[in-house]
């Protein structure tokens, strides 16, 4: 497998050469995904190293010197991705709603060009339940495991409040998106599409130049600008949800949460790509028969 360039360096190169196109973001995403896989290995390794420590003092020092910086790097990596999306969206927002870098499996679960923010809570509860069941004997004996199976009543209450707030914000953004989607049938679009259709049928006394790409682009431009704003709000909510969830968790719990998030993202991406390749090959085989 060929080595991929650093996503930050690649982003800087693209900006320098002004090559912000669909293919370049696809390449950026591949770089970013490879780095997420590396971060996953670091998170897993750090959690295992911490488990080997026996006294609270050593664990506190490890959290401060290792886990805190690692959490910061991973969160910064997510922020880097959304910054890149925002930049590319200004040039071609439609590609962000129809990404070539995801599989059809992933596409089926997308919400405004990415994962639904409230999915973070389903992920948290699922992982918490798994870790609780795995260490229930220790928890019953009053021993603290420190992972997501050991969430305190206060933490659960904070997560519940954050979930409710996030769902409200999701609904607001979804309603805003729906309004922009409806503009595809507004008076300007209907008038332009009718005039273009009459021209094609030879029923209009118009010069061919009167309805051209410039006019079409001018009519579509405000609609795309609206989509840029919707995507921006959706990505900001995704990032805010991640940060605020981690603020509720301890450093070790945050590490376990990010491990679960990366594992889910990477494995679903791989499964989706494999399924797409298999279905594509099956289609070719049928066609050749």
ABEGO torsion letter per residue (X at the ends): XBBBBBAAAAAAAAAAAGABBAAAAAAAAAAAAAAAAAAAAAAAAAAAAAAABABAAAAAAAAAAAAAAAAAAAAAAAAAAAAAAAAAAAABAAAAABBAABBAAAAAABBGGBBBAAAAAAAAAAAAAAAAAAAAAAAAAGBBAGBAAABBAAAAAAAAAAAAAAAAAAAAAAAAAAAAAAAAABAAAAAAAAAAAAAAAGABBBBAAABBAAAAAAAAAAAAAAAAAAAAAAAAAAAAAAAAAAAABBAAAAAAAAAAAAAAAAAAAAAAAAAAAAAAAAAAAAAAX
